[in-house]
Amino acid sequence: MRWLAGAALLAMPAAAMAQPIEGDDPDYCLCNVGKLPPEIIVVTGAGSLRPSDGDAVQGSAVLRDLDPGLGARIENRLRDEAGIVQFRRSDGRSAHPTSQGVTLRGLGGNASSRALVTLDGVPQADPFGGWVAWSAYDAIALGGAVIARGGGSGADGPGALAGTIGLHSEMTSGVTASAAHGSRDAWDATLSAGTRLGGGQVAIDGRYSRGDGFVPTVAGQRGSVDRAAPYEMGGLGVRMRFDAGDSSRVEASLRGFTDRRDRGVDFTDSRVDGVDASLRFVHDPAAATQWLALAYVQLRDFESGFASVAANRNSVAPALFQRVPATGLGARFEIRPEIDGENPLRVGADWRRTTGRTQEDYFFAGLVPGRHRIAGGSSDTVGAFAEWASGDRDQGLLWTASGRVDRWWIGAGYRREVNIGGSTIADARFAARGGWEGSGRVGVRWKSDDFAIRAAGYRGWRLPTLNELYRPFRVGADATAANEALAPERLWGGEVGADWEGGGTRLSATLFVNRLSNAIANVTLGQGPGNFPGVGFVAAGASYSRRENLDAIDARGIELAAEQVAGPVTLRATWAFTDATVDASGSAAALDGRRPAQIAKHGGSLSLRSNRAGPLGGFATLRYVGRQNEDDLGQQVLGDALTLDAGIAWRVARTVSIEARGENLFDELVPAAISSAGIVERATPRTLWAGVRVAF
């Protein structure tokens, strides 16, 4: 019956599609793509220059219409592209905020992002932890995303080991508002308003969501302490864009967000508050030197409680409380000089600084903490890059080469532990250190009519986050220590691919090979009961881990995509196969030859979406994720899952639409985590939404 229901829902049309990047008209941005015919897509995006020819030599895709229904979330929309992996299968309504890192091509193993997420060119990873606060995008109107797989892009910087997910905002024109009610008394409301102001535009966007949530622990394992996990989140953003002379514009953005949720037992509340601001100047003429200047600031304040639940799940006690304030600062300058009427050269430099600390109460006696820990530091990267492209983007041979040199510093760190109201337990200081890293990419593409073949080789790197260096954490009774001595990760990789399009059909295949040296992973080193360095007491049956540099993670695989436009609908399928293994020795020798945690061999999606304006629209998406290991030793296995999301919209008047949408309509059990005691946490069960949208 499930498959019959799925087949019926797949007959619905939908509202979005993904296509390769084409065109370079500076008058268009992602806010226009929904108005273009389905065979044309133009992407530049606010806050950026035109697309780089360098990305044409690697596998890439564009997602349009990131709002396929009321109550939808950007992190779930990204799952439509096979190979994009978020550390947990849960979304931002139930996952712990620190578990929301994102990666590509099997380069997983911990919750820090190995793919770079940007919004209008501004890095989005948390300054302290490297995870992504997906709820932050409640405060912005997103017009699309450009997904570039594979590292080494000098322009993107040191965080783009596995690739880049570039989100782009759109300037609202007029007023759009929506309100929806969903399962478990969930509410979701949005408002966007924009207007012309003098020689520019101003837009205000906001969103508020709340819900009673579901019980994360699976049925059959619950005790009296288990309950539904509520959430509440929202954001507000203001953006301005003004002309500043011929082919120039100034863009300013200010947004804030707040996120409240818990883990379904007492003492596990979490809170994330953030404020982001950016200012950019873009000079982008059609046939002259182009340049961009950008400065930004990120402020984050994260709090979370961690609980110890009894084996029978009938009692719970606080185990750890953390507060983690952090700040990110950055600037970027890029110039593309005009050479023989074109702009084949990109030259630029950027700087990013992160500071933060973890402040922790632990060693509880009842409800009273006995000890306090504070640890933190700072990091800086300064880099310069250049990229050259030669040849014809439309036909014939195109080759590109880019290089980048970075100087990095990890500032003097510290970790101090005291008995609350008493003596000092430890007072450690960690010397500042630094170094140089190089990265780059070379690639070639040959295109003849509708067929193209491409190849690229690349090197990238990533600095350990302050979270990995200084912040211990707990998941239930399991504890993981930080490691202030971690070295930067380094990646060598390559790919070959082929693309074909014609008659409304697009096909793409990419083979890739990556080796990630010094891969940072949580390595199991012992079992409780006992006291362990960096975390304190670990209970019987629980595990003790520490962040370590593995020798390497080797990942190889294939990515497939097929798309067919058939009248008013588009059918798109994606599939990723990833064969990843750990190369380890020393204290991590037990992991040698094993599969990295949280990486499935198989993943795919099948979507049917409408692509034309009309009174009826909708979508249906089947997603599959294969089996994967929860832990580094492969002792806890998360089973595979097949889910169906679908929605339909009916425009009842020129300005009013009624919408309905369902998540996980099969009500499939999607395991998201397993503790060392075998307790299974699930991702979102069946969730239904209905509401109204107005636009004028």
N, C-alpha and C positions, 0 to 999 in steps of 0.2 A: 504493500500500500504506500510506503514511503516513496518508492520509485515512481509510482503512478502520480502521486501528488507533485513530485519534483518535475515530472514530464509536463504536467499541466501548467505549473507555474513557469516553466521555461518557455512556454508559448507566449508569455507576456512580452511586450516591448520594454525598452529601458531608456535611460537618459544620459549615458556617457559612453565613451570609447577611448582606447589608447591607440596612438598612431606614431610612426617615426617623425622625427623633427624635419620640417621642410620650410624653406622660405626664409627671408631675412628683411622683410619690409619693416622699417622702424616705426611706422605709424600703427602697427598692430602689436598687441601684447596679449597675454593670456585672457584678459577680460573680453577679448573679441572672439575667441575661438568658438564659443557656443553659437555665434552668429554666422560662422562660415559654413559653406557646404562641406559635407562629410569627407570629400576627397582632398580638402585643403586644410592644413593646420599650420599656423604661424606662431612661433614662440619667441618672445624676448623677455617678457616679464618685467614688472616694476623693479627699479633699482639695479638693472643690469644693462650691459651692452648687448649686442646681437649674439646669437649662438656661436660658439666656437667651432671651427672646422675640425679641431682636435677630437671632439666627441663623436664625429662621424666614423672613426676607425674602431670604435668599441660598441658593444651591445648597448642599446638605449631604447627607451620607450617614453611616451608622454601620456599621462593620465589627465583627461579633461573632466570637468564637472565633478568636483570632489564632494558634492553634497547630493547624493543620489536618493535622498529621502529624509523625512523629518526624524530627528533623533540620531542620525548617522554620525559616525566618528571617523576622523581621518586615518587613524591607525588601522581600522578595519578595512577601509577602502584600499590602503596600500597592500593589504594581503591578497588582493586580486592579482598582483604580479608575482608569479612563482619565483622563488629564490630570495625574496625579501623576508627576512626572519627577525621577529621580535623575540626577545629572550623568553618571555612567557606568552602562552597562547591566550591569556586573558587580555582584555583591553583596559583602558584607563578608568573604568568604573569599578573594577574589582582587583586589578593587579596592584601589588605594592609599587609606589612611585619609583623606587630604586631598581626595579626589575624591567624597566621599559627601554632598554637599549635596543638598537637595530643594527643588523648586519646583512651582508650578501655573500653568496658563494661559499657557504659552509665555514666561514671564519668566525665561529661562535665560541662559547665556552664560559663567558661571564656576561654580566649585565651592562658593561660599558660598550658604547656604540663603536663599531669598527667601520661603519658607513657614516659619512658626513651628511648631516641634515642641515640644510640652509633655508632661510626664508628671505627672499629678495636679496640673496647674497650674504646674509648674516648667519653665522654658525648658531645652531640651536641647542646643542648638547648642554646639559647642566654644567656650569663652570667647575663645580666640585666633583661631580660623580660621573659625567659622561653619558648618563641616561637622558632620555628625551621626555619632557613634560608635555605629552600630547594634549592635555587639557588647555595648554597655553594658546592653542589655535582656536579656542572658543572666541577669542578676542580679535579675530581677523577674518576677512572674507577671502577665501582661497579660490583662485581661478584655475589652478592646475599644478601638476608636478612633472618634472623632468627627472627620469631615473637613468643614471649613467653607471653601468656595471664595470667594475674593475678599477684599480687604483692608478696612482702615478701621475694624475693631472696636476701639473705644477700650479695652475691657477687656483685649484680647490684647496690645496694646503695639506698639512701633515695628518689631518684626521681622516682623510679619504682613502683608507687602506683598501676597503672592499668596494668602494664606489661612492657616488654622491646622489642624494635624494634632494633635488632642488624644488622647494615649494615656492609658489609665486602668488602674490596677492592681486586682487583686482579692485579698482576704484568703483565704488557703488555709484550708480546714477539713479536718482529717485529714491523711493522707499520700498523696502521689502521686509515683511515680517511674517513669522510663523509661530504656531503654538501646537503642541502635540501632547497627547496623554498616552502612556504606555503601561505595560505590565508592571505589577508590583508598585502601583501608584507612582509611576515615574512621570515627570513633567520635563518638557524641553521647549524653550522659547528663544527665538532669535529676532534681532532687529538690526537692519542696515539702512543707513540713510546717507545720501551723497548729493552734492550739488556743485555747479560751477560757481567759482568765486573769483571775480576779476579775471586774471589770466591763468587761473588754475582750477583745481578741484579740492574739495574737502569731503571726507567720508568718516562716518562714525559707525562702528560695528560692535554688537554685543550679543552675548548668549548666556543663558542660565539653564542649568540642568540639575535635577535631583531625582532620587528614587529610594525606595525602601531596600532595594537590593535583594539578592538571593543568598541562601546559605552556601558558603563556599565548600564546606566539607561534604563529600558524597553521602547519599543516603546509605544507611547500614553501618557507617562508621561514626555517626554523630553521637554526642553525649549531651548532657544538660547544659554545658557551657556554649554549645554551638547555636548560633542565631543568624538571622539575615544580616548582611553587611551593607549599610546604607551609604550613599554618596551624595555630595552636593558640590557643585563647581560652577564657575562662571567667569566671564571676562569682559573687558571693555577696551576698545582700541580706537584711536583717532589717527587718521593719516591725511597728509596734505601733499599736494603735488602742484608746483607752479612753474610756468615757463620762466626762463632766465636768459633771454637772448635767443639768437638763432640756433636751433637744434639743441638747446640746452634746457635742463630742468633741475629743480631742487625738490627733493622728496624728504619728508620728515614723518616719522612714525613714533607713536607713544602708545603702549598698551600695558595692561595689567591683568592678572588672573589670580584666582584662588581656587584651591582644590581641597576638599575634605572627604575622607573615606576611612573605613577600617577593614579589618580582616575577618570579621564575623565572630570574634570572641572579645571579651573585655580586655582593656589595656593595650589594644592594637590600633588606636586612632592614629591617623597620619594627616599632616597638613603641609601643603606647598603653596607659598605665596610668591609671586614674581612680578617684576616690572622690567620692561625692555624699552629702550629708546634708541633710535638710529637717525642719522642725518647723512644724506648723500647728494652729491652733485654729479650729474651725468651730462656729458657732451657727446652727442651721437649723430653727427651729420652723415648724409648719404655717401659723400665722396670727399672726405677730408680726415684729418687726424681725429680720433675718438679717444675720450678718456673718462675715467670715473674716479671719484674720491668718496670714501665711506668711513664713518666713525660710528661706534655703537657701544652701549653699556647694557649689561644684564645684572639684575639683582635677584637673588633667590634666598628664600628662607624656608627650610624644610624641617619638620618635626615628625617623629614617629616613635611609637611605643612597640615593644616586643614582649610577648607573653610566654610563659612556660605552662603548658597544658598537661595535666595528669594523664597517665596512660589510658585510664578509663574515660577520659574526656568529661569528667564530672566535676572537676575543679580547675581553676586557673589562677595564676599569680603573675604579677609583673616581673619581667626579667631584665629589661633594659629600656631606657628612655634616651632618645637622641635629639639634639637640635643642631642643624647644620646650616649656618649662614654662609653665603658665598657670593662672590662678585666676579663678573667677567668683563673685560675691556678689550676693545680691538679697533684697528684702523686698517684701511686698505687703499692703495692707489694703483690704477692700471691705465696704461696708455697703449693705443694701437695707431702707430703712425701711418699716414697715407703713403703708399709706395706704388707708383704707376697706376693710380686710380683705385687701388685696392688696399685692404688692411690685413696682410697675411701675418704680421708680427704682433704678438702680445708681450708686453713687458710690464712687470709690476712688482710690488712689495707689499707685505702685510705684517701685522704685529698682533699678538693676542696674549693677554695676561689673565691668569686666574688666581684668586686667593680664596681661602675658606678654612674652616675649622669644624671639627666635630666636638660637641659638648655632651657628655654622657653621664647619666646616673645609672648605677648598677649595683649588684650585690645586695639585693633587696631582702629585708627581714619583714615579712608581711607586705605592707604597702610602703614601707620606709626604705629608701636607698641608703646603703652604707658607704658607698664609694663614688667618686667622681673622677672622670677622665676628660682631658681636653687635648686635642691633637690637631695639627694642621700645618699649613705652609703655603707656598705659592709656586707658580710655574710661569715661564715666559717662553714664547717662540717668536723669532723674527726671521722672515724669509724673503728671498727675492727669486723671481721666476721669469722665464722667457719661453715663448712657444712660437713655432714657425709652421705655416702650412703652405704647400705649393701644389698646384694642379687645379683640376676642375672638380668642383663639388657635385655638379650635375651629371657629368659623363667623363669617361676616361679615368686617368690615374690621379689619385689624391694621396699625398703623403704628409705626415706631420711629425714633428719632434718637439718635445718640451723638456725643460730641465729646471730644477729648483734646488737651492741651497738654503738650509735653515740652521740657525744658531739657537740652541735651547738652553734653558737654565731651570733647575729645580732649586728653589730658594731654601735657606736653612729651615728645617722642619723641627717639630717638637712634639713630645708626648709626655704629659704629666698626669700622674694618678695619685689621688689622696684619699685618705679616710675622711669622710665628711665630718667636719668639726674636729679633726685630729691630725695625725701625722702624715707625712709624705711617703707614699709607697715607692714611686719611681719618678724620676725627672730626667728624661732623655732628651738630648739635642742631636740633630742629624745635620751633618755638614752640607753646605750648598755644593752643588755639582752642575756640570754642564757639558756640552759637546756640540759637534757638528753632524748634520745628517744631509744626505743628498737623495733626491727622488727625481723621477722623470718618466717619460713615456715616448716610445716611437711607434708609429703605426702607418699602415698603407691600406688604401682601398681602391679597387678597380671596379668601375661600373660601366655596363653596356646595356643601354635601353632599360629594361625593367629588372635586370639582374646585377647583383653586386657581391663581390667577395672582399673580405677584410681580414687584417691581422694586426695584432698589437702586442708589444711587450712593455712591462712597466715595473717600477720599483717604488714602494711607498714606505711610510713609517708612522708610528703613533707614540706619543709620550704617555707614560702612565698617568692616570688621573689622580688627583689628590685623594679621592675616595679609595683607590687601590693602594696608595702609599700609606694612608693614615687611619682609615675608618674601619674598625671591626664591625661585624654585624651578626645577627642571629636569625635563623628561620626555624621557628618552633624551638626545640631544644638544641638543634645543631648550631654550632658556632664557627665563624670564619674570622681569622686574624688578618690584619693588614700587613704590608711589607714595605718598609721605607726604602729598601735597597733595590727595588725593581728597576730593570733596564728597559729602554724603549723597544717596542716591537718593530720588526722590519719585514717587509714583504717583497718577494720577487714573484712575478706572475706573467702569464701570457695567454692569448686567446686567438682563435681563428673562427671566422663566421661567414655566413652567406645569407643574403636577403633577396627576396623576389617580390614584386608587386605588379599587379595588372588586373584589369577588369573587376575592381573592387575587392581583390584578394591580396593579402599580404602574408608572407611566410618568412620566418627567420629562425636560424639555428646557430648556436655558438658553443664551441668547445673551449674549456678553460683549464688551466693548471696554475695553482698557487702554492707557495711555500712561505708560511708565516713563522719566522724565527723569533725566539724570545717571547712566544705567545704567553700572555698572562692568563692564568687559569686558577680556579680554586682547587687546590690539591689536598685530598684527604690524608691526614698524617696520624690520626689516632682516634680512639673511641673512649667515651666516658665509662665509668665516673672518674673524675680527676680534675686537677687544676692545670690549665694549659696557658702558655705565654701569650699575652695579647688579648685574651678573652676571659680568663678566670675559670670558674667552675663549669664543667660540662657534665650533665647528668648521665646516668647509666643508660646504655643503648643509643645515646646520641653521638654524633661525629664531631671531630675537631679538624678543621681545614685551615689552610693558610694560602694566601695569594703567592704564587710562584711563577717564575719564568720557565716555561717548558722549552725543551730544545727547539721544537717546531710543531706546527700543525700543517699537514699536507692535505690539500683539497683539490680535487679534479672533478669535472662533471660536464654536463651538457644542459643548455637552456633552449627551449623550443617555444615559439609563439606562432599562432596562426589566427588570421582575422578575415572575415568575409562580410562585406556589405551586401545586404539583400533587400533592396527597396527601403522600407522605413526602419529596418533593424540592422544591427551589427552583431555578429557572433564572434566572440574572441575566446581563444583557448591558450593557456600558458602551462608549461611543465618544466620543472627543474629536477635533475638527478644530480646528487652530490655525494661523492665518495671521499670522506674525510677521515684521516687517522692522525693519532698523536705520536710524535717522536719524542721520547722522554727518557731520562736517566737520573741517577742520583736519588734524591728523596722522592722524586716523581716516577721512578722506574716502573711502578705497578701500572702506570697508565700507558706504557709503551705499546703501540699497536692498537689501542682502543679507539673507539669513535669519540670525538669531543662531545661534551654534554650539550644538550639542547639543539642538536642539529639532526634533522631527519634526512634520510636518503632521498625520499620522494616528496614532492609537493606540487600541486597544480590547481588550476581554476578553469571554469567554463562559464562564460557570461553571455547573456543575450540582452541587448540594450537598444532602446530606440534612438534614432539619430536625426529625427525631423520634428519640427514644431507641429503641434496639433493638439486637439482637446484631450487625447489620451496618451499617456506615456508610462514607462515603468522599466523595471529591470528584474533579472533573476540571475543569481550567481551561485554555482556550486564550487565549494572549496574543499580540497583534500590535503591533509597533512599526514605524513607517515609516522611510524614509530620512531621515538627518540629517547635517549637516555636522560634521566633527570640529573644524575650525579656523574662524577668523573670516572668512577670505577664501573659504571654500567650495571649496578645492582638494583636500581629502581628504573623501570621502563615506563614511559608514557605511551599509551596505545595510540594507534592511528584514529583519525576522525574524518567524517564527511559531513559537511554542513551545507545548508541551503539558506540563502537570504533572498528575499524578493520584495518588490514593492510596485505600486501602481498609483498613478496620479490622474485626476480628472479635472480639467479646467471648466468649471461651471459658469464662469463669467469671464469677461476680459481681464479682470484683475484678481480673480479668486480661484484657487484650486483646492480640491480636497485630496488628501493623500493617505495611503495606508502602506505600512511596511512591516515585514517580519524578519527577525534575526533567528538563525538556527531553527528553522521551521520543523525540522525532523526531531527537535529536542534531543539531539545527539549528545551523549556524554563526551565532553572534550576535556580530558585530563590536562591540567595546567601545571601541577606540581605534585611531588610525592615526598613526604618526610622520611627520615631514616626509620621511623616506626611504622611506615607503610600507610600513613594517612594521606588520602588522595584529595587534592583540591581541584575543583572543576572550573572551567571558564563559563561564559554566559549561556544559560539555558534558553529555551524558546522565549522570545520577547516580541510582543506585538505593539505596534504604534498606529495611531490614527490622529489626524489633525488637519489643519487648514493653513494655507499660505496665501498671502495677499501681496500684490506688487502694483505700485502706481507711481 
